[in-house]
Amino acid sequence: MKHSSPNTVSPEDRFDPKSGSLIERVLFNYRMVVIVICTLITLVLGWQATKLTINASFEKTLPTHQAYIQNYLTYEDELTGLGNALRIAVVNPKGSIYTAEYMETLRQLSDEVFLMPGVDRVQMKSLWTPSTRWIGVTEEGLDGGPVIPENFDGSPESLQKLKTNVVRSGQIGQLVAADGQSSIVYMPLLGQDATGKTLDYAQYSALLEALRTKYESKGVEIHITGFTKIMGDLIEGVESVLSFFAIAVVIATIMVFWYTRCTRSTSLVVFASLLAVVWQLGLLSILGYVLDPYSILVPFLVFAIGMSHGAQKMNGIMQDVGRGFDKLVAARFTFRRLFLAGLTALLADAVGFAVLLVIDIQVIQELAIAASIGVAVLIFTNLILLPIMLSYIGVSARAAKRSVVNDITPTESKRIPLIWGVLDQFTQRKWAIVSLAAGVVLAVGALIISSHLKIGDLDPGAPELRQDSRYNLDVAFMNDHYGASSDVLAIMVKTPDGECSQYSTLNKVDALEWQLRQLPGVETTDSLALLSRRVLSGLNEGNPKWYEFLPNQSMLNYITAGAPRGLYNNSCNLLTVYVYLKDHKADTLTGVVDHVAAFAQANNDDQVQFLLAAGSAGIQAATNISVKEAWYQMLFLVYGAVALLSLITFRSIKAVIVAIVPLMLTSVMAEALMVVLGMGVKVATLPVIALGVGIGIDYALYILSITLVGLRLGNTLSQSYLRALNFTGKVVMLTGVTLSVGVITWVASPIKFQADMGLLLAFMFIWNMLGALVLLPALAHFLLKPKFISEKVTEELEVEKEAAL
């Protein structure tokens, strides 16, 4: 077929249905088959999505291959209570705990907690449990027994005896508040109920809230802390997450309609993006996954990415229809021009999620898998199904004409929109230099600030929740009233069998304890060595001169025989040193862990080994170490993968540099923003930078791919960039603003880490968009040059060129 003048033959008459790639011909020549298949898939996956549940798991938050966690898991059975445990503070608002009414209420609550599913009843402690004992000096020598006196009846005499026993038990500051107005019910959890079923944290949190309501009606106040309660509160906050998802859908719909003024195409874009979410949730259900408080945000990200790519396809079809093409031809041309760029962008998104798999924390790995599945689904729903549906339904004629009002061809010199003219200035040397200089200044300033970025939590309490949340208020109460906080770091001291009470071993333990108590952030410690000091003093009429650690092995063996098993195990080959911290902030944990590690290196030998770490703070410290190791490894992998995909797409190293540099600037600035806002790098914030890079490359791919087409056809950079702005740049701005507005609403969420993610993602969406619009053309001015095509241009290329321009 020979080329005919467009003055005599319409574009669709010149279109060859046999043109295009094999995948294009298969998809568009069998459009109805594709739609039927997708409909069947939607029905199956939609039904499966209804089975998806929301839950959390303590074990999934552990970096299981980290050395400290390996130590903890090795001795987990002998360290019960140092992992997932709850603390319930029962307060008498009317005064002291030493009243008959309070003690009876505490007994009832303690008994009820004892019977709750999943409780490690052997390790559970309260004033009413037999394991809570006192040791003291009496007229008859060293004596002891349960804290609750025999035949306790609530009389003034028995209450006074109880008070004396509590003082002698050493539990003030641990089970009993220093002010004597509250006591603790300590309930370690096994993670499973009696039937072996994993605990449902949402249901367990509801049980705890019912317990709180029941006993507060009896005149006491209840404060509850622990991992299970955190997860329960986060799961409860899912309702707010869903409301923010709905708000984001509404915002995206309004913004796209405002841009297109076309109801049918806007509805299809939203439908395709929501369809991707349904497919994703259905696949997760089939694969046996559940949503947790961390991955609950992934469906929104999938929807947002789908809106971005869907809007690009809709925009391309709309413009081609406005130029006179049939809706089917327009759909095929748009698919032909943007499928590779869209596929590369989605693969980059998938890589941004997939690199999170290097993080040795299962909850993050499952987030990565869920997001990767969602992005893979978008290839079918938004890159394939959406153009096919638009090829049937089309767009409104008025919207199509409106989309090409400011259309420009290489030979036209008509006035361009003001914003296009401003952005086009960055393709010129003067403003390109200004843009790059500004970028360098921002990069240097951001690097200086980001050097202060810390790993871990920077606030007390649960950083996943607001500081004024019920849970964090409970944490504040615990910290204010108890000398031993819930932030416990446990050091395991390994010895040969039966030799845990050797003087040489306990002497090293004693030395370590003394050193730790001098560190900032350490409130107190507890160990078999410290107990030996106390008992030795008690055996000598409480004389403080005997509060010494003496090399008397017989005496140490005697003391060890009567010591609580929480300080050593049954085989006497493992001691536990408890370090009670003021908080679990990054600096506190780093100081303690570094000191213990240095002490272990200097003192470990064949007879004794100091191992880190157990306890809530020990696990948090191990998590921080894993996050720190994964941080730069993750960035290296995500940038490496994105660069490789860009190289495959552009086939130009210079083009890759042009695309990647704006992303790197945004990443550094995001790290600086985290410092300014007081955020640390942790499980909740770690994925954000990777997601920002993976999603941010979309902007560069869509603008640069069209720009490179123009340059390879021999147009100037200015002409090529203006065509890119006119064709894909408008939608880049639309999606950048839309996504930012959608996620910035998260800052109002009661879930703090969701608010943090929303703020960081909004920042990265905006700056990635600005980088693609301002910094990209400036870099292109120095790195990219027009390349004229020397061979004869085929008829097909001429048609595609007309469509592109």
C-alpha positions in Angstrom: 0.0 0.0 0.0 1.4 3.3 -1.0 1.3 6.4 1.1 -1.6 8.8 0.3 -1.9 12.4 1.3 -3.9 12.9 4.4 -5.9 15.5 2.4 -7.5 12.7 0.4 -7.4 9.7 2.6 -8.3 9.6 6.3 -5.8 8.2 8.8 -8.0 5.1 9.6 -8.2 4.3 5.8 -4.4 4.2 5.8 -4.1 2.0 8.9 -3.0 -1.5 8.3 -4.7 -4.0 10.7 -1.8 -6.4 10.2 0.7 -3.8 11.4 2.1 -3.7 14.9 3.6 -6.3 17.1 2.3 -9.8 17.5 1.0 -9.1 21.0 -0.9 -6.1 19.7 -2.5 -8.0 16.8 -3.5 -10.9 19.0 -5.0 -8.7 21.7 -6.9 -6.3 19.4 -8.0 -8.8 16.8 -9.6 -10.9 19.6 -10.8 -8.1 21.8 -14.0 -9.8 23.0 -12.2 -13.0 23.9 -9.8 -10.9 26.1 -12.8 -9.2 27.8 -14.6 -12.5 28.4 -11.5 -14.0 30.0 -10.9 -11.0 32.2 -14.6 -11.1 33.3 -14.3 -14.8 34.4 -11.0 -14.0 36.2 -12.7 -11.1 38.0 -15.6 -13.3 39.2 -13.2 -16.0 40.6 -10.8 -13.5 42.2 -13.6 -11.3 43.5 -15.1 -14.3 45.3 -11.7 -15.3 46.7 -11.1 -11.7 47.9 -14.1 -12.0 50.2 -12.2 -14.7 52.1 -9.1 -12.5 52.8 -8.6 -11.8 56.5 -6.7 -9.2 58.5 -4.3 -10.3 61.2 -0.8 -9.9 62.6 1.9 -12.1 64.0 4.7 -11.3 66.5 7.0 -13.8 64.8 6.6 -12.1 61.4 8.1 -8.9 62.8 11.3 -10.6 63.8 14.4 -10.6 61.5 14.7 -14.3 61.9 18.2 -14.6 60.3 19.8 -11.9 62.4 22.4 -13.2 64.9 20.7 -11.8 68.0 17.3 -13.2 67.0 18.9 -16.6 66.2 20.2 -16.6 69.8 16.8 -15.7 71.1 15.0 -18.4 69.0 17.6 -21.0 70.1 16.7 -20.5 73.7 13.1 -19.3 73.2 11.6 -22.2 75.2 13.7 -21.3 78.2 13.1 -17.5 77.9 9.3 -17.6 78.0 7.8 -14.2 78.6 10.7 -12.3 77.0 9.0 -12.1 73.6 5.3 -11.3 73.2 3.9 -10.4 76.6 1.2 -8.1 77.9 1.2 -6.0 81.1 -2.0 -4.9 82.7 -1.8 -2.2 85.3 -4.8 -2.2 87.7 -5.1 1.1 89.4 -7.0 2.1 92.5 -8.0 5.7 91.8 -9.2 6.2 95.4 -5.8 5.4 97.0 -3.6 2.5 98.0 -3.8 -1.1 96.6 -3.9 -2.4 100.2 -7.6 -2.5 100.5 -9.9 -5.5 100.6 -12.0 -4.3 97.7 -9.0 -3.7 95.4 -7.4 -7.0 96.3 -10.6 -8.9 95.6 -11.0 -7.1 92.2 -7.3 -7.9 91.4 -7.9 -11.6 92.3 -10.9 -11.8 90.0 -9.0 -10.1 87.1 -6.0 -12.3 87.6 -8.1 -15.5 87.6 -9.8 -14.3 84.4 -6.6 -13.5 82.7 -5.2 -16.9 83.7 -8.0 -18.6 81.8 -7.6 -16.5 78.6 -6.5 -18.4 75.5 -2.8 -18.3 74.6 -1.5 -17.3 78.0 1.6 -19.0 79.3 0.2 -19.7 82.7 3.4 -21.0 84.2 5.1 -17.7 83.6 2.2 -15.4 84.3 2.7 -13.2 87.4 0.6 -11.0 89.6 0.4 -10.5 93.3 -2.0 -13.5 93.4 0.2 -16.0 91.5 2.2 -18.5 93.7 5.3 -17.7 91.8 5.3 -14.1 93.3 7.3 -14.7 96.4 9.2 -12.7 99.0 12.6 -13.3 100.6 13.6 -11.4 103.8 15.5 -11.5 107.0 13.4 -12.5 110.1 14.2 -13.4 113.6 14.7 -16.9 112.5 17.1 -16.0 109.7 16.4 -15.9 106.0 12.8 -16.7 105.2 10.4 -16.5 102.4 7.0 -17.4 100.9 4.2 -16.3 98.6 3.5 -12.6 98.7 -0.2 -13.2 99.5 -0.2 -14.4 103.1 -1.8 -17.7 104.0 -5.5 -17.4 105.0 -5.6 -13.9 103.5 -9.1 -12.5 104.3 -8.8 -8.8 103.6 -8.6 -7.8 107.2 -6.4 -4.9 108.3 -3.9 -7.4 109.8 -3.6 -9.5 106.6 -3.4 -6.3 104.5 -0.5 -5.1 106.6 1.2 -8.4 106.3 0.7 -8.2 102.5 2.3 -4.8 102.5 5.3 -6.1 104.4 5.7 -9.0 102.0 5.5 -6.8 99.0 8.3 -4.6 100.4 10.5 -7.7 101.0 9.7 -9.2 97.6 11.6 -6.6 95.7 8.6 -6.2 93.4 8.1 -2.5 94.0 8.8 -0.8 90.7 8.1 -4.1 88.9 4.7 -5.7 89.9 3.8 -2.9 92.3 4.0 0.8 91.5 6.3 3.0 93.5 3.3 5.1 94.8 1.5 1.9 95.9 -1.7 2.8 93.9 -1.5 0.1 91.2 -0.1 -3.4 90.5 0.7 -5.3 87.3 -0.7 -8.5 85.9 2.0 -9.8 83.7 0.8 -12.2 81.0 3.3 -13.7 78.5 1.6 -15.2 75.4 2.4 -18.4 73.6 1.2 -17.2 70.2 -1.4 -20.1 69.9 -4.4 -21.2 71.9 -5.0 -24.6 73.3 -6.1 -25.9 69.9 -2.9 -24.8 68.2 -4.7 -22.0 66.3 -2.7 -18.8 65.9 -4.0 -16.0 68.0 -6.3 -13.5 66.2 -4.9 -10.2 67.5 -8.0 -8.3 66.6 -10.2 -10.6 68.6 -7.6 -10.7 71.4 -7.5 -6.9 71.6 -11.3 -7.0 71.7 -11.1 -9.4 74.7 -8.7 -7.1 76.4 -11.0 -4.1 75.8 -13.9 -6.1 77.2 -11.8 -6.9 80.2 -11.0 -3.2 80.6 -14.6 -2.2 80.4 -15.7 -4.9 82.8 -13.3 -4.0 85.6 -13.3 -0.3 85.2 -17.0 -0.5 86.0 -15.9 -2.0 89.3 -14.0 1.2 90.3 -10.5 0.5 89.1 -8.5 1.9 86.1 -6.9 -0.4 83.6 -3.8 0.3 81.5 -2.7 -2.3 78.9 0.6 -2.5 77.0 2.3 -5.1 74.8 2.8 -6.1 71.2 -0.6 -7.9 71.0 -2.4 -4.7 72.0 -0.4 -2.6 69.6 -1.4 -4.9 66.7 -5.0 -5.0 67.9 -5.2 -1.2 67.9 -3.6 -1.0 64.5 -6.1 -3.6 63.1 -8.9 -1.6 64.7 -7.6 1.4 62.8 -8.1 -0.4 59.5 -11.6 1.2 59.3 -9.9 4.6 59.0 -7.5 3.2 56.4 -10.5 2.1 54.3 -12.1 5.5 54.7 -8.9 7.1 53.4 -8.9 4.7 50.5 -12.4 5.8 49.6 -11.3 9.4 49.9 -8.4 8.8 47.6 -10.7 7.1 45.0 -13.0 10.1 45.1 -10.1 12.6 44.8 -8.6 10.7 41.9 -11.9 10.4 40.1 -12.6 14.1 40.4 -9.1 15.1 39.3 -9.2 12.9 36.2 -12.7 14.0 35.3 -11.6 17.7 35.7 -8.8 17.0 33.3 -10.8 15.0 30.7 -14.4 16.3 31.1 -15.4 12.8 29.9 -17.5 10.6 32.1 -17.1 7.3 30.3 -13.3 7.3 30.0 -12.9 8.5 33.6 -15.2 5.8 34.8 -13.2 3.2 32.9 -9.9 4.3 34.3 -11.2 4.1 37.8 -12.9 0.8 37.1 -9.7 -0.7 35.7 -7.7 0.5 38.7 -10.2 -0.9 41.2 -10.3 -4.1 39.2 -6.6 -4.5 39.8 -7.1 -4.2 43.5 -9.8 -6.9 43.4 -7.5 -9.2 41.5 -4.6 -8.5 43.9 -6.7 -9.3 47.0 -8.1 -12.4 45.3 -4.7 -13.7 44.5 -3.4 -13.1 48.0 -6.3 -15.1 49.4 -5.6 -18.0 47.0 -1.9 -18.0 47.9 -2.7 -18.2 51.6 -1.6 -14.7 52.6 -3.4 -12.3 55.0 -3.4 -8.6 55.2 -1.7 -7.0 58.3 -1.4 -3.4 59.5 1.7 -2.9 57.4 0.4 -4.3 54.1 -3.1 -2.9 54.4 -1.8 0.3 52.6 -0.7 -1.7 49.5 -4.1 -1.8 47.8 -4.2 2.0 47.7 -0.7 2.1 46.2 -1.8 -0.4 43.5 -4.9 1.7 42.8 -2.8 4.9 42.6 -0.3 3.3 40.2 -3.2 2.0 38.1 -4.7 5.5 37.9 -1.4 6.9 36.7 -0.9 4.4 33.9 -4.6 4.3 33.1 -4.7 8.1 32.7 -1.8 7.9 30.3 -3.6 5.4 28.1 -6.8 7.3 28.2 -5.0 10.6 27.3 -3.3 9.0 24.3 -6.5 7.6 23.0 -8.4 10.8 23.6 -5.8 12.9 21.7 -5.7 10.5 18.7 -9.5 10.6 18.5 -9.3 14.3 18.6 -6.9 14.2 15.6 -9.5 12.3 13.6 -8.6 8.6 14.3 -11.2 6.0 14.8 -11.4 4.8 18.5 -10.1 1.4 17.6 -7.1 2.8 15.6 -6.5 5.3 18.4 -6.4 2.5 21.0 -4.0 0.5 18.9 -1.7 3.5 18.3 -1.7 4.4 22.0 -1.0 0.8 22.9 1.8 0.7 20.4 3.4 3.9 21.6 3.0 3.5 25.4 2.9 -0.3 26.1 6.7 -0.7 26.3 7.1 2.5 28.4 4.2 1.4 30.7 5.5 -2.1 31.0 8.9 -0.9 31.9 7.5 1.5 34.4 5.4 -1.2 36.0 8.4 -3.6 36.1 10.3 -0.8 37.8 7.4 -0.4 40.3 7.5 -4.2 40.9 11.3 -4.1 41.4 10.9 -1.2 43.9 8.6 -3.5 45.8 10.5 -6.7 45.2 13.8 -5.4 46.6 12.1 -5.3 49.9 12.5 -9.1 50.0 16.2 -8.6 50.9 14.9 -7.3 54.3 14.9 -10.2 56.7 11.6 -9.3 58.3 8.6 -11.4 57.1 6.0 -8.7 57.5 8.0 -6.5 55.0 8.6 -9.5 52.7 4.9 -10.2 52.6 4.3 -6.5 51.9 6.7 -6.8 49.0 5.0 -9.9 47.6 1.5 -8.3 47.9 2.6 -5.2 46.1 4.5 -7.1 43.4 1.4 -9.1 42.7 -0.7 -5.9 42.5 1.7 -4.3 40.1 1.8 -7.5 37.9 -2.0 -7.5 37.8 -1.9 -3.9 36.5 -0.1 -5.1 33.3 -3.3 -6.9 32.4 -6.0 -4.5 33.8 -4.5 -1.1 32.8 -2.1 -1.8 30.0 -4.2 -4.3 28.1 -7.8 -4.4 29.3 -8.3 -0.7 29.6 -7.2 0.2 25.9 -9.4 -2.7 24.7 -12.4 -1.4 26.6 -11.8 2.1 25.4 -11.6 0.8 21.8 -15.3 -0.2 22.2 -16.6 2.6 24.4 -14.3 5.5 23.1 -14.4 9.0 24.5 -16.7 11.9 24.1 -16.2 14.0 21.0 -16.1 17.2 22.9 -13.4 15.9 25.3 -11.4 14.6 22.4 -11.4 18.0 20.6 -10.6 19.7 23.9 -7.5 17.5 24.4 -5.9 18.8 21.2 -6.7 22.5 21.4 -3.1 23.2 22.1 -1.7 20.5 19.9 1.6 21.3 18.2 3.4 19.9 15.2 7.1 20.4 14.4 6.4 22.9 11.7 3.9 25.0 13.7 4.9 28.1 15.6 1.5 28.9 17.1 1.4 30.1 20.7 1.9 27.4 23.3 0.4 27.3 26.8 2.3 29.5 29.3 3.3 26.6 31.6 4.7 24.7 28.5 6.7 27.7 27.6 8.1 28.0 31.1 9.1 24.4 31.2 10.6 24.5 27.7 13.1 27.1 29.0 14.8 24.3 30.9 15.9 22.8 27.5 18.0 26.0 26.9 21.5 26.3 28.2 20.9 29.3 30.6 18.0 27.8 32.5 19.4 24.3 32.2 22.5 25.5 34.1 20.3 27.3 36.7 18.2 24.1 37.2 21.3 21.9 37.6 22.9 24.4 40.0 19.7 24.5 42.1 19.7 20.7 42.1 23.3 20.5 43.3 22.6 23.0 46.1 19.5 21.0 47.2 21.5 17.7 47.0 24.4 19.0 49.1 22.1 20.5 51.8 20.0 17.3 51.9 23.1 15.2 52.2 24.3 17.2 55.2 20.9 17.0 56.9 20.4 13.3 56.1 23.7 12.4 57.7 21.9 12.8 61.0 19.3 10.1 60.0 18.9 7.5 62.8 17.9 3.9 62.6 15.0 2.9 64.9 12.4 4.7 66.9 12.9 8.3 68.1 9.9 8.5 70.4 8.8 6.6 73.5 5.9 4.2 73.4 4.5 2.7 70.2 5.7 4.9 67.2 3.0 3.2 65.0 0.4 5.1 67.0 -0.2 8.7 67.9 1.4 9.9 71.1 -2.1 10.8 72.4 -3.5 7.4 71.6 -5.0 5.3 74.3 -2.1 2.8 74.0 0.7 5.4 74.3 -1.1 7.0 77.2 -1.0 3.6 78.9 2.7 3.3 78.1 3.3 6.8 79.6 1.5 5.6 82.8 3.7 2.5 83.0 6.9 4.5 82.6 5.8 7.1 85.1 4.8 4.7 87.9 7.1 1.7 87.5 10.9 1.7 87.8 11.1 -1.3 85.6 9.7 -0.3 82.2 8.2 -2.7 79.6 11.4 -2.0 77.5 13.4 -5.0 78.7 16.7 -6.2 77.0 17.7 -9.6 78.1 21.3 -10.9 77.8 21.8 -14.7 77.7 24.8 -16.0 79.5 25.7 -19.5 78.2 27.8 -21.9 80.4 28.6 -25.6 80.5 25.8 -27.8 82.0 25.4 -27.3 85.7 28.0 -24.5 86.0 25.8 -21.4 85.8 26.5 -20.6 89.4 30.3 -20.6 89.1 32.0 -17.7 90.8 34.1 -16.8 87.8 30.9 -16.6 85.7 28.8 -14.7 88.2 31.6 -12.3 88.8 31.6 -11.3 85.1 27.9 -11.0 85.2 28.2 -8.7 88.3 30.8 -6.6 86.5 28.6 -6.2 83.4 25.6 -5.2 85.5 27.5 -2.5 87.3 28.7 -1.1 84.0 25.2 -1.2 82.4 23.7 0.7 85.4 26.0 3.6 84.6 24.8 3.9 81.1 22.2 6.6 80.2 18.8 5.1 79.6 19.3 2.1 81.9 17.0 2.2 84.9 18.0 -1.1 86.7 19.2 -4.6 86.1 18.4 -8.0 87.6 20.4 -11.3 87.5 21.5 -14.2 89.7 24.6 -12.3 90.6 22.6 -9.4 92.0 20.3 -11.8 93.9 23.4 -13.4 95.4 24.5 -10.0 96.7 21.0 -9.4 98.3 20.8 -12.8 99.8 24.3 -12.7 101.2 23.4 -9.4 102.9 20.2 -11.0 104.2 21.9 -14.0 105.7 24.0 -11.6 107.7 21.2 -9.7 109.4 20.8 -7.3 106.5 24.1 -5.7 107.2 25.0 -3.6 104.1 28.7 -4.4 104.7 27.9 -7.9 103.4 26.3 -6.5 100.2 29.3 -7.8 98.4 30.1 -10.5 95.8 32.3 -12.9 97.6 34.3 -15.8 96.2 32.4 -18.4 98.2 31.3 -21.2 95.8 29.3 -23.1 98.5 27.3 -20.0 99.4 26.7 -19.3 95.7 25.4 -22.8 95.1 23.1 -22.5 98.1 21.7 -19.2 96.8 21.3 -20.6 93.3 19.3 -23.6 94.5 16.6 -21.3 95.9 16.7 -18.7 93.2 13.7 -18.2 90.8 14.0 -20.2 87.6 13.6 -17.0 85.6 17.2 -16.1 86.4 18.6 -19.4 85.1 17.3 -22.6 83.4 16.7 -26.1 84.7 20.0 -27.4 83.3 21.9 -24.5 84.9 23.7 -23.8 81.6 21.9 -20.5 80.8 21.7 -17.3 82.9 19.5 -14.4 82.0 20.5 -10.8 82.7 17.6 -8.4 82.6 18.3 -4.8 81.6 15.3 -2.5 82.2 15.5 0.6 79.9 13.9 4.0 80.2 12.7 3.7 76.5 13.5 1.9 73.3 14.8 4.9 71.4 17.5 4.3 68.8 20.3 6.0 70.9 19.3 4.1 74.1 19.4 0.7 72.3 22.6 1.4 70.4 24.4 2.5 73.5 23.5 -0.6 75.5 24.0 -3.1 72.6 27.4 -1.7 71.7 28.5 -1.9 75.3 27.4 -5.5 75.8 28.9 -6.5 72.5 32.3 -5.0 73.5 32.1 -6.6 76.9 31.3 -10.0 75.3 34.2 -9.7 72.9 36.6 -9.1 75.9 35.1 -11.7 78.2 33.8 -14.6 76.2 35.7 -17.9 76.6 35.1 -21.6 76.7 33.3 -21.3 80.1 31.1 -18.3 79.6 29.5 -16.6 76.6 27.4 -13.4 76.7 24.8 -13.5 73.9 22.4 -10.8 72.7 19.4 -10.5 72.8 15.9 -11.2 74.1 13.2 -9.1 75.5 11.1 -6.5 73.7 14.0 -4.0 73.6 16.5 -6.7 72.6 14.3 -7.7 69.7 13.9 -4.1 68.7 17.7 -3.6 68.8 18.1 -6.7 66.5 15.4 -5.3 64.2 17.3 -1.9 64.0 20.5 -3.7 63.1 18.7 -5.6 60.3 17.0 -2.4 59.0 20.4 -0.6 59.0 22.0 -3.4 57.0 19.1 -3.5 54.5 18.8 0.2 54.1 21.7 1.0 51.6 21.6 -2.5 50.2 17.9 -1.9 49.3 18.7 1.5 47.7 21.5 0.0 45.7 19.3 -2.8 44.4 16.3 -0.6 43.5 18.4 1.9 41.7 20.4 -0.8 39.9 17.3 -2.6 38.8 15.5 0.6 37.7 18.7 1.7 35.8 18.9 -1.7 34.0 15.2 -1.5 33.0 15.6 2.0 31.7 18.7 1.0 29.7 16.7 -1.8 28.1 14.0 0.6 27.2 16.1 3.6 26.1 19.2 1.8 24.9 21.2 4.8 25.9 23.3 5.2 29.0 23.0 8.9 28.8 19.2 8.6 28.8 19.4 6.4 31.9 21.4 9.1 33.7 18.8 11.7 32.6 16.0 9.5 34.1 17.8 8.4 37.3 19.4 11.6 38.6 16.1 13.4 39.5 15.1 10.3 41.5 18.3 10.2 43.4 17.8 13.9 44.4 14.3 13.1 45.6 15.6 10.2 47.7 18.2 12.3 49.4 15.7 15.0 50.1 13.2 12.5 51.5 15.9 11.3 54.0 16.5 14.9 55.0 12.8 15.4 55.5 12.7 12.4 57.8 15.4 14.0 59.9 13.5 17.3 60.0 10.3 15.6 61.0 11.9 13.4 63.6 11.4 10.1 61.8 13.8 7.2 62.1 14.4 4.4 59.6 12.3 1.5 60.8 10.0 -1.2 59.6 7.2 1.2 58.9 9.3 3.8 57.0 11.9 1.5 55.3 9.7 0.6 52.3 8.8 4.3 51.5 12.1 5.2 49.7 12.0 2.1 47.6 8.4 2.7 46.7 9.1 6.3 45.9 11.9 5.3 43.5 9.9 2.5 41.8 6.8 4.7 41.3 8.8 7.9 40.6 10.5 6.4 37.5 7.1 6.3 35.8 7.2 10.0 35.2 10.6 10.0 33.6 9.8 7.0 31.5 6.6 8.5 30.0 8.2 11.9 29.3 11.6 10.7 28.2 10.3 7.9 25.9 8.3 10.5 23.8 11.2 13.0 23.9 13.6 10.3 22.6 11.2 9.5 19.8 11.3 13.1 18.7 15.1 13.3 19.0 15.6 10.2 16.9 13.3 11.6 14.3 15.6 14.6 14.0 13.6 17.2 16.0 15.3 19.6 18.3 15.2 19.0 22.1 12.8 21.8 22.5 10.4 20.4 19.9 10.7 16.9 21.3 10.2 18.0 24.9 7.1 20.1 24.0 5.6 17.1 22.2 6.3 15.0 25.3 4.7 17.6 27.5 1.7 17.8 25.2 1.2 14.1 25.0 2.3 12.6 28.3 3.5 15.6 30.4 -0.1 16.8 31.1 -1.0 13.4 32.7 2.3 13.3 34.6 1.4 16.6 36.3 -2.2 15.3 36.8 -1.1 12.1 38.4 1.7 13.7 40.4 -0.7 16.1 42.0 -3.6 13.6 42.3 -1.4 11.0 44.0 0.1 13.6 46.4 -3.3 14.9 47.3 -4.6 11.4 47.8 -1.8 10.3 50.2 -1.5 13.6 52.0 -4.9 12.9 53.5 -3.2 10.1 55.5 -1.7 12.6 57.9 -5.0 12.7 59.6 -5.0 9.0 60.3 -4.9 7.8 63.9 -2.2 5.3 62.8 1.1 7.2 63.1 3.1 5.2 60.6 0.4 5.6 58.0 0.5 9.3 58.5 4.4 9.2 58.1 4.1 7.1 55.0 1.5 9.5 53.5 3.7 12.5 54.2 6.8 10.9 52.7 5.0 9.5 49.7 3.3 12.8 48.9 6.7 14.6 49.1 8.3 12.0 46.8 5.4 12.1 44.3 5.6 15.9 44.0 9.4 16.0 43.8 9.7 13.1 41.3 7.2 14.9 39.2 9.1 18.2 39.4 12.3 16.4 38.7 10.9 14.9 35.5 9.5 18.2 34.4 12.4 20.5 35.3 15.6 18.6 36.0 15.1 16.0 33.2 15.1 18.5 30.3 18.1 20.3 31.8 20.1 17.1 31.9 18.9 16.3 28.4 20.3 19.6 27.1 23.8 18.5 28.0 23.5 14.7 27.4 21.0 14.1 24.6 21.3 15.3 21.0 18.9 14.9 18.0 19.6 11.9 15.8 18.4 12.1 12.2 17.1 9.0 10.6 19.2 8.4 7.4 17.2 5.5 6.0 13.9 5.9 4.2 11.0 6.2 6.7 8.4 3.5 6.1 4.7 4.3 5.6 3.9 2.7 9.0 6.4 5.0 10.8 4.9 8.0 9.0 1.5 7.1 10.3 2.8 6.5 13.8 4.7 9.8 13.7 1.6 11.7 12.7 -0.2 10.0 15.6 2.6 10.8 18.0 2.7 14.4 17.0 
